[in-house]
């Protein structure tokens, strides 16, 4: 089980949170001009990185606020927690084969 450090409430069990998907995905500026294929790519395709990924989490059973997490998908180690709207911290990335 993960112990996620909510920036507003402090460390809590992952059971209190809802996963919100990959962070920093930019919505198309003019959705009316996007093709169906491009829209499907935006909605469904993600990197599925082996290693560090930037994710959105919601403290659903706590303060109900959203924040971002940098997490290693191989070790499940949480490397950083940072507020929504801010740039991700610079991290030393591990290489997996």
RORORO-220600 format. One record per atom (N, C-alpha, C, O): residue in one letter; atom name; x, y, z. Coordinates in nm, 3 decimals, padded with zeros to 5 digits. Each point is the difference from the previous one (the first is absolute). Layout:
{res=A | atom=CA | X=X | Y=Y | Z=Z}
...
This chain:
{res=X | atom=N | X=00.083 | Y=-00.117 | Z=00.000}
{res=X | atom=CA | X=-00.083 | Y=00.117 | Z=00.000}
{res=X | atom=C | X=00.089 | Y=00.125 | Z=00.000}
{res=X | atom=O | X=00.102 | Y=00.005 | Z=00.068}
{res=X | atom=N | X=-00.144 | Y=00.095 | Z=-00.145}
{res=X | atom=CA | X=00.075 | Y=00.126 | Z=-00.005}
{res=X | atom=C | X=-00.036 | Y=00.089 | Z=00.117}
{res=X | atom=O | X=-00.114 | Y=-00.001 | Z=00.047}
{res=X | atom=N | X=00.209 | Y=00.078 | Z=-00.001}
{res=X | atom=CA | X=-00.023 | Y=00.106 | Z=00.096}
{res=X | atom=C | X=00.023 | Y=00.129 | Z=-00.077}
{res=X | atom=O | X=00.113 | Y=00.034 | Z=-00.035}
{res=X | atom=N | X=-00.221 | Y=00.037 | Z=00.009}
{res=X | atom=CA | X=00.007 | Y=00.122 | Z=-00.081}
{res=X | atom=C | X=-00.005 | Y=00.120 | Z=00.093}
{res=X | atom=O | X=-00.086 | Y=00.009 | Z=00.088}
{res=X | atom=N | X=00.180 | Y=00.083 | Z=-00.107}
{res=X | atom=CA | X=00.012 | Y=00.119 | Z=00.084}
{res=X | atom=C | X=-00.082 | Y=00.113 | Z=-00.060}
{res=X | atom=O | X=00.050 | Y=00.076 | Z=-00.083}
{res=X | atom=N | X=-00.177 | Y=-00.064 | Z=00.124}
{res=X | atom=CA | X=-00.085 | Y=00.108 | Z=-00.049}
{res=X | atom=C | X=00.063 | Y=00.133 | Z=00.041}
{res=X | atom=O | X=00.035 | Y=00.017 | Z=00.117}
{res=X | atom=N | X=-00.019 | Y=00.077 | Z=-00.211}
{res=X | atom=CA | X=00.063 | Y=00.127 | Z=00.036}
{res=X | atom=C | X=-00.084 | Y=00.084 | Z=00.096}
{res=X | atom=O | X=00.049 | Y=00.098 | Z=00.056}
{res=X | atom=N | X=-00.176 | Y=-00.136 | Z=-00.036}
{res=X | atom=CA | X=-00.089 | Y=00.076 | Z=00.086}
{res=X | atom=C | X=-00.029 | Y=-00.070 | Z=00.133}
{res=X | atom=O | X=-00.025 | Y=00.066 | Z=00.101}
{res=X | atom=N | X=00.028 | Y=-00.200 | Z=-00.100}
{res=X | atom=CA | X=-00.039 | Y=-00.078 | Z=00.119}
{res=X | atom=C | X=00.114 | Y=-00.083 | Z=00.059}
{res=X | atom=O | X=-00.011 | Y=-00.048 | Z=00.113}
{res=X | atom=N | X=00.119 | Y=00.029 | Z=-00.187}
{res=X | atom=CA | X=00.108 | Y=-00.085 | Z=00.046}
{res=X | atom=C | X=-00.014 | Y=-00.142 | Z=-00.051}
{res=X | atom=O | X=-00.090 | Y=-00.028 | Z=-00.079}
{res=X | atom=N | X=00.177 | Y=-00.062 | Z=00.123}
{res=X | atom=CA | X=00.002 | Y=-00.138 | Z=-00.049}
{res=X | atom=C | X=-00.127 | Y=-00.077 | Z=00.035}
{res=X | atom=O | X=-00.047 | Y=00.002 | Z=00.114}
{res=X | atom=N | X=-00.008 | Y=-00.070 | Z=-00.216}
{res=X | atom=CA | X=-00.120 | Y=-00.082 | Z=00.018}
{res=X | atom=C | X=00.011 | Y=-00.124 | Z=-00.089}
{res=X | atom=O | X=00.077 | Y=-00.001 | Z=-00.096}
{res=X | atom=N | X=-00.153 | Y=-00.101 | Z=00.129}
{res=X | atom=CA | X=-00.005 | Y=-00.123 | Z=-00.078}
{res=X | atom=C | X=-00.059 | Y=00.028 | Z=-00.138}
{res=X | atom=O | X=-00.087 | Y=00.086 | Z=-00.015}
{res=X | atom=N | X=00.134 | Y=-00.160 | Z=-00.086}
{res=X | atom=CA | X=-00.053 | Y=00.017 | Z=-00.135}
{res=X | atom=C | X=-00.150 | Y=-00.028 | Z=-00.008}
{res=X | atom=O | X=-00.064 | Y=00.041 | Z=-00.097}
{res=X | atom=N | X=00.008 | Y=-00.110 | Z=00.196}
{res=X | atom=CA | X=-00.143 | Y=-00.031 | Z=00.002}
{res=X | atom=C | X=-00.085 | Y=00.128 | Z=00.005}
{res=X | atom=O | X=-00.117 | Y=-00.003 | Z=-00.038}
{res=X | atom=N | X=00.174 | Y=00.115 | Z=00.085}
{res=X | atom=CA | X=-00.072 | Y=00.126 | Z=00.011}
{res=X | atom=C | X=-00.002 | Y=00.079 | Z=-00.131}
{res=X | atom=O | X=-00.067 | Y=00.103 | Z=-00.009}
{res=X | atom=N | X=00.139 | Y=-00.150 | Z=-00.093}
{res=X | atom=CA | X=00.020 | Y=00.079 | Z=-00.121}
{res=X | atom=C | X=-00.067 | Y=-00.063 | Z=-00.121}
{res=X | atom=O | X=-00.029 | Y=-00.120 | Z=-00.003}
{res=X | atom=N | X=00.004 | Y=00.205 | Z=-00.096}
{res=X | atom=CA | X=-00.047 | Y=-00.046 | Z=-00.131}
{res=X | atom=C | X=00.106 | Y=00.039 | Z=-00.102}
{res=X | atom=O | X=00.049 | Y=00.112 | Z=-00.001}
{res=X | atom=N | X=-00.016 | Y=-00.207 | Z=-00.085}
{res=X | atom=CA | X=00.099 | Y=00.023 | Z=-00.106}
{res=X | atom=C | X=-00.065 | Y=00.081 | Z=-00.112}
{res=X | atom=O | X=-00.112 | Y=-00.030 | Z=-00.041}
{res=X | atom=N | X=00.180 | Y=00.130 | Z=-00.007}
{res=X | atom=CA | X=-00.056 | Y=00.087 | Z=-00.102}
{res=X | atom=C | X=00.068 | Y=-00.009 | Z=-00.135}
{res=X | atom=O | X=-00.029 | Y=00.080 | Z=-00.089}
{res=X | atom=N | X=00.118 | Y=-00.176 | Z=00.072}
{res=X | atom=CA | X=00.066 | Y=-00.016 | Z=-00.130}
{res=X | atom=C | X=00.130 | Y=00.078 | Z=-00.011}
{res=X | atom=O | X=00.048 | Y=00.059 | Z=00.096}
{res=X | atom=N | X=00.005 | Y=-00.062 | Z=-00.216}
{res=X | atom=CA | X=00.128 | Y=00.066 | Z=-00.028}
{res=X | atom=C | X=-00.015 | Y=00.152 | Z=00.010}
{res=X | atom=O | X=-00.100 | Y=00.055 | Z=-00.047}
{res=X | atom=N | X=00.196 | Y=00.010 | Z=00.108}
{res=X | atom=CA | X=-00.002 | Y=00.145 | Z=00.017}
{res=X | atom=C | X=00.057 | Y=00.070 | Z=-00.124}
{res=X | atom=O | X=00.070 | Y=-00.061 | Z=-00.081}
{res=X | atom=N | X=-00.100 | Y=00.187 | Z=00.070}
{res=X | atom=CA | X=00.055 | Y=00.089 | Z=-00.102}
{res=X | atom=C | X=-00.042 | Y=-00.039 | Z=-00.143}
{res=X | atom=O | X=00.077 | Y=00.019 | Z=-00.095}
{res=X | atom=N | X=-00.197 | Y=-00.073 | Z=00.081}
{res=X | atom=CA | X=-00.056 | Y=-00.028 | Z=-00.132}
{res=X | atom=C | X=-00.075 | Y=00.126 | Z=-00.042}
{res=X | atom=O | X=-00.092 | Y=00.043 | Z=00.070}
{res=X | atom=N | X=00.128 | Y=00.014 | Z=-00.182}
{res=X | atom=CA | X=-00.061 | Y=00.125 | Z=-00.044}
{res=X | atom=C | X=-00.118 | Y=-00.027 | Z=-00.092}
{res=X | atom=O | X=00.013 | Y=-00.067 | Z=-00.103}
{res=X | atom=N | X=-00.128 | Y=00.121 | Z=00.142}
{res=X | atom=CA | X=-00.122 | Y=-00.011 | Z=-00.079}
{res=X | atom=C | X=00.018 | Y=00.078 | Z=-00.130}
{res=X | atom=O | X=00.061 | Y=00.107 | Z=00.001}
{res=X | atom=N | X=-00.114 | Y=-00.157 | Z=-00.113}
{res=X | atom=CA | X=00.008 | Y=00.075 | Z=-00.126}
{res=X | atom=C | X=-00.062 | Y=00.139 | Z=00.015}
{res=X | atom=O | X=-00.106 | Y=00.015 | Z=00.060}
{res=X | atom=N | X=00.171 | Y=00.087 | Z=-00.115}
{res=X | atom=CA | X=-00.046 | Y=00.138 | Z=00.014}
{res=X | atom=C | X=-00.135 | Y=00.023 | Z=-00.067}
{res=X | atom=O | X=-00.083 | Y=00.075 | Z=00.051}
{res=X | atom=N | X=00.061 | Y=-00.138 | Z=-00.165}
{res=X | atom=CA | X=-00.127 | Y=00.016 | Z=-00.071}
{res=X | atom=C | X=-00.057 | Y=-00.138 | Z=-00.031}
{res=X | atom=O | X=00.022 | Y=-00.053 | Z=-00.109}
{res=X | atom=N | X=-00.095 | Y=-00.007 | Z=00.204}
{res=X | atom=CA | X=-00.048 | Y=-00.137 | Z=-00.017}
{res=X | atom=C | X=-00.089 | Y=-00.020 | Z=-00.122}
{res=X | atom=O | X=-00.008 | Y=-00.111 | Z=-00.052}
{res=X | atom=N | X=-00.058 | Y=00.216 | Z=00.006}
{res=X | atom=CA | X=-00.088 | Y=-00.012 | Z=-00.116}
{res=X | atom=C | X=00.076 | Y=-00.029 | Z=-00.128}
{res=X | atom=O | X=-00.056 | Y=-00.056 | Z=-00.095}
{res=X | atom=N | X=00.184 | Y=00.093 | Z=00.090}
{res=X | atom=CA | X=00.081 | Y=-00.019 | Z=-00.120}
{res=X | atom=C | X=00.086 | Y=-00.126 | Z=00.005}
{res=X | atom=O | X=00.076 | Y=-00.028 | Z=-00.093}
{res=X | atom=N | X=-00.087 | Y=-00.049 | Z=00.201}
{res=X | atom=CA | X=00.079 | Y=-00.121 | Z=00.016}
{res=X | atom=C | X=-00.074 | Y=-00.117 | Z=-00.063}
{res=X | atom=O | X=-00.121 | Y=-00.016 | Z=00.018}
{res=X | atom=N | X=00.193 | Y=-00.066 | Z=-00.092}
{res=X | atom=CA | X=-00.062 | Y=-00.116 | Z=-00.063}
{res=X | atom=C | X=-00.037 | Y=-00.104 | Z=00.106}
{res=X | atom=O | X=00.048 | Y=00.005 | Z=00.113}
{res=X | atom=N | X=-00.134 | Y=-00.099 | Z=-00.150}
{res=X | atom=CA | X=-00.039 | Y=-00.105 | Z=00.092}
{res=X | atom=C | X=00.122 | Y=-00.082 | Z=00.045}
{res=X | atom=O | X=00.011 | Y=-00.037 | Z=00.117}
{res=X | atom=N | X=00.079 | Y=00.010 | Z=-00.209}
{res=X | atom=CA | X=00.119 | Y=-00.077 | Z=00.033}
{res=X | atom=C | X=00.089 | Y=00.077 | Z=00.099}
{res=X | atom=O | X=00.052 | Y=-00.059 | Z=00.095}
{res=X | atom=N | X=-00.036 | Y=00.188 | Z=-00.117}
{res=X | atom=CA | X=00.081 | Y=00.082 | Z=00.092}
{res=X | atom=C | X=-00.066 | Y=00.009 | Z=00.137}
{res=X | atom=O | X=00.068 | Y=-00.002 | Z=00.103}
{res=X | atom=N | X=-00.202 | Y=00.012 | Z=-00.102}
{res=X | atom=CA | X=-00.071 | Y=00.008 | Z=00.127}
{res=X | atom=C | X=00.014 | Y=-00.133 | Z=00.076}
{res=X | atom=O | X=00.020 | Y=00.000 | Z=00.121}
{res=X | atom=N | X=-00.031 | Y=-00.110 | Z=-00.192}
{res=X | atom=CA | X=00.017 | Y=-00.132 | Z=00.062}
{res=X | atom=C | X=00.141 | Y=-00.013 | Z=00.058}
{res=X | atom=O | X=00.017 | Y=-00.054 | Z=00.110}
{res=X | atom=N | X=00.084 | Y=00.101 | Z=-00.181}
{res=X | atom=CA | X=00.137 | Y=-00.002 | Z=00.052}
{res=X | atom=C | X=00.009 | Y=00.079 | Z=00.130}
{res=X | atom=O | X=00.063 | Y=-00.045 | Z=00.096}
{res=X | atom=N | X=-00.125 | Y=00.164 | Z=-00.093}
{res=X | atom=CA | X=00.004 | Y=00.084 | Z=00.120}
{res=X | atom=C | X=-00.068 | Y=-00.070 | Z=00.118}
{res=X | atom=O | X=00.051 | Y=00.003 | Z=00.112}
{res=X | atom=N | X=-00.164 | Y=-00.064 | Z=-00.137}
{res=X | atom=CA | X=-00.078 | Y=-00.060 | Z=00.107}
{res=X | atom=C | X=00.061 | Y=-00.131 | Z=00.050}
{res=X | atom=O | X=00.004 | Y=-00.024 | Z=00.121}
{res=X | atom=N | X=00.042 | Y=-00.061 | Z=-00.213}
{res=X | atom=CA | X=00.036 | Y=-00.137 | Z=00.038}
{res=X | atom=C | X=00.148 | Y=-00.033 | Z=00.004}
{res=X | atom=O | X=00.040 | Y=-00.087 | Z=00.078}
{res=X | atom=N | X=00.044 | Y=00.152 | Z=-00.157}
{res=X | atom=CA | X=00.140 | Y=-00.041 | Z=-00.009}
{res=X | atom=C | X=00.087 | Y=00.071 | Z=00.104}
{res=X | atom=O | X=-00.002 | Y=00.123 | Z=00.011}
{res=X | atom=N | X=00.077 | Y=-00.201 | Z=00.063}
{res=X | atom=CA | X=00.094 | Y=00.052 | Z=00.098}
{res=X | atom=C | X=00.133 | Y=-00.071 | Z=-00.018}
{res=X | atom=O | X=00.008 | Y=-00.103 | Z=-00.068}
{res=X | atom=N | X=00.096 | Y=00.158 | Z=00.128}
{res=X | atom=CA | X=00.135 | Y=-00.053 | Z=-00.020}
{res=X | atom=C | X=00.023 | Y=-00.137 | Z=00.063}
{res=X | atom=O | X=00.072 | Y=-00.081 | Z=-00.056}
{res=X | atom=N | X=-00.133 | Y=00.054 | Z=00.172}
{res=X | atom=CA | X=00.019 | Y=-00.127 | Z=00.072}
{res=X | atom=C | X=00.149 | Y=-00.029 | Z=00.020}
{res=X | atom=O | X=00.050 | Y=-00.108 | Z=-00.033}
{res=X | atom=N | X=00.017 | Y=00.205 | Z=00.088}
{res=X | atom=CA | X=00.144 | Y=-00.003 | Z=00.019}
{res=X | atom=C | X=00.043 | Y=-00.104 | Z=00.102}
{res=X | atom=O | X=-00.064 | Y=-00.017 | Z=00.103}
{res=X | atom=N | X=00.172 | Y=-00.051 | Z=-00.133}
{res=X | atom=CA | X=00.065 | Y=-00.087 | Z=00.098}
{res=X | atom=C | X=00.107 | Y=00.086 | Z=00.067}
{res=X | atom=O | X=00.105 | Y=00.027 | Z=-00.058}
{res=X | atom=N | X=-00.134 | Y=00.014 | Z=00.179}
{res=X | atom=CA | X=00.088 | Y=00.093 | Z=00.071}
{res=X | atom=C | X=-00.082 | Y=00.113 | Z=00.059}
{res=X | atom=O | X=-00.111 | Y=-00.023 | Z=00.048}
{res=X | atom=N | X=00.164 | Y=00.144 | Z=-00.051}
{res=X | atom=CA | X=-00.066 | Y=00.114 | Z=00.063}
{res=X | atom=C | X=-00.113 | Y=00.052 | Z=-00.087}
{res=X | atom=O | X=00.017 | Y=00.024 | Z=-00.120}
{res=X | atom=N | X=-00.134 | Y=-00.006 | Z=00.183}
{res=X | atom=CA | X=-00.116 | Y=00.056 | Z=-00.067}
{res=X | atom=C | X=-00.057 | Y=00.110 | Z=00.089}
{res=X | atom=O | X=00.006 | Y=-00.008 | Z=00.123}
{res=X | atom=N | X=-00.062 | Y=00.110 | Z=-00.185}
{res=X | atom=CA | X=-00.063 | Y=00.109 | Z=00.072}
{res=X | atom=C | X=-00.150 | Y=-00.024 | Z=-00.002}
{res=X | atom=O | X=-00.060 | Y=-00.014 | Z=-00.106}
{res=X | atom=N | X=-00.001 | Y=00.008 | Z=00.225}
{res=X | atom=CA | X=-00.140 | Y=-00.038 | Z=00.013}
{res=X | atom=C | X=-00.078 | Y=00.106 | Z=00.078}
{res=X | atom=O | X=00.057 | Y=00.079 | Z=00.074}
{res=X | atom=N | X=-00.190 | Y=-00.081 | Z=-00.095}
{res=X | atom=CA | X=-00.091 | Y=00.084 | Z=00.078}
{res=X | atom=C | X=-00.070 | Y=-00.089 | Z=00.103}
{res=X | atom=O | X=-00.042 | Y=-00.112 | Z=-00.032}
{res=X | atom=N | X=00.029 | Y=00.162 | Z=00.153}
{res=X | atom=CA | X=-00.070 | Y=-00.072 | Z=00.106}
{res=X | atom=C | X=-00.095 | Y=00.095 | Z=00.070}
{res=X | atom=O | X=00.026 | Y=00.120 | Z=00.009}
{res=X | atom=N | X=-00.137 | Y=-00.175 | Z=00.042}
{res=X | atom=CA | X=-00.098 | Y=00.076 | Z=00.075}
{res=X | atom=C | X=-00.014 | Y=-00.062 | Z=00.138}
{res=X | atom=O | X=-00.017 | Y=-00.121 | Z=00.012}
{res=X | atom=N | X=00.025 | Y=00.204 | Z=00.091}
{res=X | atom=CA | X=-00.017 | Y=-00.050 | Z=00.137}
{res=X | atom=C | X=-00.150 | Y=-00.009 | Z=00.028}
{res=X | atom=O | X=-00.057 | Y=00.082 | Z=00.072}
{res=X | atom=N | X=-00.007 | Y=-00.184 | Z=-00.129}
{res=X | atom=CA | X=-00.145 | Y=-00.015 | Z=-00.002}
{res=X | atom=C | X=-00.060 | Y=-00.016 | Z=00.140}
{res=X | atom=O | X=-00.111 | Y=00.048 | Z=00.024}
{res=X | atom=N | X=00.181 | Y=-00.114 | Z=00.066}
{res=X | atom=CA | X=-00.053 | Y=-00.021 | Z=00.135}
{res=X | atom=C | X=00.070 | Y=00.088 | Z=00.102}
{res=X | atom=O | X=00.010 | Y=-00.033 | Z=00.118}
{res=X | atom=N | X=00.037 | Y=00.146 | Z=-00.165}
{res=X | atom=CA | X=00.067 | Y=00.095 | Z=00.087}
{res=X | atom=C | X=-00.041 | Y=00.141 | Z=-00.040}
{res=X | atom=O | X=-00.118 | Y=00.035 | Z=00.007}
{res=X | atom=N | X=00.214 | Y=00.044 | Z=-00.048}
{res=X | atom=CA | X=-00.027 | Y=00.140 | Z=-00.035}
{res=X | atom=C | X=-00.065 | Y=00.018 | Z=-00.136}
{res=X | atom=O | X=-00.044 | Y=00.111 | Z=-00.034}
{res=X | atom=N | X=00.035 | Y=-00.218 | Z=-00.045}
{res=X | atom=CA | X=-00.059 | Y=-00.001 | Z=-00.135}
{res=X | atom=C | X=00.073 | Y=00.089 | Z=-00.100}
{res=X | atom=O | X=-00.057 | Y=00.041 | Z=-00.100}
{res=X | atom=N | X=00.182 | Y=-00.011 | Z=00.126}
{res=X | atom=CA | X=00.080 | Y=00.081 | Z=-00.091}
{res=X | atom=C | X=00.081 | Y=-00.088 | Z=-00.094}
{res=X | atom=O | X=00.034 | Y=-00.114 | Z=00.032}
{res=X | atom=N | X=-00.005 | Y=00.171 | Z=-00.149}
{res=X | atom=CA | X=00.083 | Y=-00.067 | Z=-00.100}
{res=X | atom=C | X=00.144 | Y=00.045 | Z=00.016}
{res=X | atom=O | X=00.026 | Y=00.113 | Z=00.041}
{res=X | atom=N | X=00.066 | Y=-00.201 | Z=-00.075}
{res=X | atom=CA | X=00.143 | Y=00.032 | Z=-00.002}
{res=X | atom=C | X=00.070 | Y=-00.099 | Z=-00.091}
{res=X | atom=O | X=-00.060 | Y=-00.099 | Z=-00.043}
{res=X | atom=N | X=00.185 | Y=00.125 | Z=00.013}
{res=X | atom=CA | X=00.078 | Y=-00.085 | Z=-00.090}
{res=X | atom=C | X=00.103 | Y=-00.080 | Z=00.080}
{res=X | atom=O | X=00.048 | Y=00.042 | Z=00.105}
{res=X | atom=N | X=-00.017 | Y=-00.160 | Z=-00.159}
{res=X | atom=CA | X=00.097 | Y=-00.090 | Z=00.062}
{res=X | atom=C | X=00.097 | Y=-00.049 | Z=-00.108}
{res=X | atom=O | X=-00.043 | Y=-00.037 | Z=-00.109}
{res=X | atom=N | X=00.171 | Y=00.036 | Z=00.139}
{res=X | atom=CA | X=00.099 | Y=-00.065 | Z=-00.086}
{res=X | atom=C | X=00.028 | Y=-00.136 | Z=00.063}
{res=X | atom=O | X=00.048 | Y=-00.007 | Z=00.113}
{res=X | atom=N | X=-00.079 | Y=-00.101 | Z=-00.187}
{res=X | atom=CA | X=00.010 | Y=-00.135 | Z=00.057}
{res=X | atom=C | X=00.073 | Y=-00.091 | Z=-00.097}
{res=X | atom=O | X=-00.019 | Y=00.009 | Z=-00.122}
{res=X | atom=N | X=00.102 | Y=-00.097 | Z=00.177}
{res=X | atom=CA | X=00.069 | Y=-00.100 | Z=-00.080}
{res=X | atom=C | X=-00.093 | Y=-00.121 | Z=-00.014}
{res=X | atom=O | X=-00.037 | Y=-00.060 | Z=00.101}
{res=X | atom=N | X=00.001 | Y=00.025 | Z=-00.223}
{res=X | atom=CA | X=-00.096 | Y=-00.109 | Z=-00.023}
{res=X | atom=C | X=00.061 | Y=-00.138 | Z=00.023}
{res=X | atom=O | X=-00.073 | Y=-00.099 | Z=00.008}
{res=X | atom=N | X=00.204 | Y=00.090 | Z=00.002}
{res=X | atom=CA | X=00.066 | Y=-00.128 | Z=00.024}
{res=X | atom=C | X=00.009 | Y=-00.027 | Z=00.150}
{res=X | atom=O | X=-00.032 | Y=-00.109 | Z=00.046}
{res=X | atom=N | X=00.077 | Y=00.208 | Z=00.031}
{res=X | atom=CA | X=00.021 | Y=-00.017 | Z=00.143}
{res=X | atom=C | X=-00.116 | Y=00.052 | Z=00.085}
{res=X | atom=O | X=-00.006 | Y=-00.026 | Z=00.120}
{res=X | atom=N | X=-00.086 | Y=00.100 | Z=-00.182}
{res=X | atom=CA | X=-00.112 | Y=00.067 | Z=00.068}
{res=X | atom=C | X=00.045 | Y=00.111 | Z=00.093}
{res=X | atom=O | X=-00.080 | Y=00.053 | Z=00.077}
{res=X | atom=N | X=00.207 | Y=-00.018 | Z=-00.082}
{res=X | atom=CA | X=00.052 | Y=00.107 | Z=00.085}
{res=X | atom=C | X=-00.057 | Y=00.134 | Z=-00.046}
{res=X | atom=O | X=-00.001 | Y=00.031 | Z=-00.119}
{res=X | atom=N | X=-00.047 | Y=00.048 | Z=00.215}
{res=X | atom=CA | X=-00.047 | Y=00.134 | Z=-00.030}
{res=X | atom=C | X=00.119 | Y=00.093 | Z=00.017}
{res=X | atom=O | X=00.058 | Y=00.011 | Z=00.108}
{res=X | atom=N | X=-00.022 | Y=00.056 | Z=-00.217}
{res=X | atom=CA | X=00.120 | Y=00.083 | Z=-00.001}
{res=X | atom=C | X=-00.029 | Y=00.145 | Z=00.034}
{res=X | atom=O | X=00.086 | Y=00.069 | Z=00.053}
{res=X | atom=N | X=-00.208 | Y=-00.022 | Z=-00.082}
{res=X | atom=CA | X=-00.035 | Y=00.139 | Z=00.029}
{res=X | atom=C | X=-00.152 | Y=00.015 | Z=-00.002}
{res=X | atom=O | X=-00.070 | Y=-00.072 | Z=-00.070}
{res=X | atom=N | X=00.023 | Y=00.167 | Z=00.148}
{res=X | atom=CA | X=-00.140 | Y=00.043 | Z=-00.001}
{res=X | atom=C | X=00.004 | Y=00.150 | Z=-00.021}
{res=X | atom=O | X=00.076 | Y=00.070 | Z=00.066}
{res=X | atom=N | X=-00.158 | Y=-00.020 | Z=-00.158}
{res=X | atom=CA | X=00.002 | Y=00.143 | Z=-00.029}
{res=X | atom=C | X=-00.139 | Y=00.047 | Z=-00.041}
{res=X | atom=O | X=-00.081 | Y=-00.080 | Z=-00.048}
{res=X | atom=N | X=00.051 | Y=00.210 | Z=00.066}
{res=X | atom=CA | X=-00.135 | Y=00.052 | Z=-00.025}
{res=X | atom=C | X=-00.040 | Y=-00.003 | Z=-00.147}
{res=X | atom=O | X=00.084 | Y=00.004 | Z=-00.090}
{res=X | atom=N | X=-00.214 | Y=-00.011 | Z=00.068}
{res=X | atom=CA | X=-00.054 | Y=00.010 | Z=-00.135}
{res=X | atom=C | X=00.039 | Y=00.137 | Z=-00.057}
{res=X | atom=O | X=00.004 | Y=00.099 | Z=00.073}
{res=X | atom=N | X=00.022 | Y=-00.096 | Z=-00.200}
{res=X | atom=CA | X=00.034 | Y=00.126 | Z=-00.066}
{res=X | atom=C | X=00.146 | Y=00.038 | Z=00.007}
{res=X | atom=O | X=00.043 | Y=00.092 | Z=-00.069}
{res=X | atom=N | X=00.036 | Y=-00.162 | Z=00.150}
{res=X | atom=CA | X=00.142 | Y=00.033 | Z=00.005}
{res=X | atom=C | X=00.079 | Y=-00.099 | Z=-00.085}
{res=X | atom=O | X=-00.047 | Y=-00.109 | Z=-00.033}
{res=X | atom=N | X=00.167 | Y=00.150 | Z=-00.001}
{res=X | atom=CA | X=00.085 | Y=-00.085 | Z=-00.082}
{res=X | atom=C | X=00.054 | Y=-00.115 | Z=00.084}
{res=X | atom=O | X=00.021 | Y=00.014 | Z=00.120}
{res=X | atom=N | X=00.001 | Y=-00.130 | Z=-00.183}
{res=X | atom=CA | X=00.055 | Y=-00.113 | Z=00.075}
{res=X | atom=C | X=00.143 | Y=00.029 | Z=00.044}
{res=X | atom=O | X=00.074 | Y=00.071 | Z=-00.068}
{res=X | atom=N | X=-00.034 | Y=-00.125 | Z=00.182}
{res=X | atom=CA | X=00.137 | Y=00.019 | Z=00.046}
{res=X | atom=C | X=00.097 | Y=-00.075 | Z=-00.089}
{res=X | atom=O | X=-00.036 | Y=-00.098 | Z=-00.066}
{res=X | atom=N | X=00.159 | Y=00.144 | Z=00.063}
{res=X | atom=CA | X=00.104 | Y=-00.071 | Z=-00.075}
{res=X | atom=C | X=00.039 | Y=-00.123 | Z=00.081}
{res=X | atom=O | X=00.035 | Y=00.010 | Z=00.118}
{res=X | atom=N | X=-00.040 | Y=-00.124 | Z=-00.181}
{res=X | atom=CA | X=00.028 | Y=-00.126 | Z=00.068}
{res=X | atom=C | X=00.110 | Y=-00.075 | Z=-00.072}
{res=X | atom=O | X=00.017 | Y=00.011 | Z=-00.121}
{res=X | atom=N | X=00.059 | Y=-00.087 | Z=00.198}
{res=X | atom=CA | X=00.100 | Y=-00.090 | Z=-00.059}
{res=X | atom=C | X=-00.075 | Y=-00.124 | Z=-00.045}
{res=X | atom=O | X=-00.054 | Y=-00.074 | Z=00.083}
{res=X | atom=N | X=00.049 | Y=00.051 | Z=-00.213}
{res=X | atom=CA | X=-00.076 | Y=-00.111 | Z=-00.056}
{res=X | atom=C | X=00.083 | Y=-00.126 | Z=-00.005}
{res=X | atom=O | X=00.117 | Y=00.003 | Z=-00.037}
{res=X | atom=N | X=-00.178 | Y=-00.113 | Z=00.076}
{res=X | atom=CA | X=00.065 | Y=-00.132 | Z=-00.008}
{res=X | atom=C | X=-00.030 | Y=-00.061 | Z=-00.135}
{res=X | atom=O | X=-00.105 | Y=00.026 | Z=-00.058}
{res=X | atom=N | X=00.197 | Y=-00.106 | Z=00.010}
{res=X | atom=CA | X=-00.020 | Y=-00.067 | Z=-00.128}
{res=X | atom=C | X=-00.029 | Y=-00.148 | Z=00.024}
{res=X | atom=O | X=00.075 | Y=-00.069 | Z=00.069}
{res=X | atom=N | X=-00.185 | Y=00.022 | Z=-00.126}
{res=X | atom=CA | X=-00.037 | Y=-00.140 | Z=00.011}
{res=X | atom=C | X=00.007 | Y=-00.064 | Z=-00.138}
{res=X | atom=O | X=-00.032 | Y=00.063 | Z=-00.100}
{res=X | atom=N | X=00.074 | Y=-00.187 | Z=00.096}
{res=X | atom=CA | X=00.010 | Y=-00.072 | Z=-00.128}
{res=X | atom=C | X=-00.115 | Y=-00.095 | Z=-00.012}
{res=X | atom=O | X=-00.010 | Y=-00.071 | Z=-00.100}
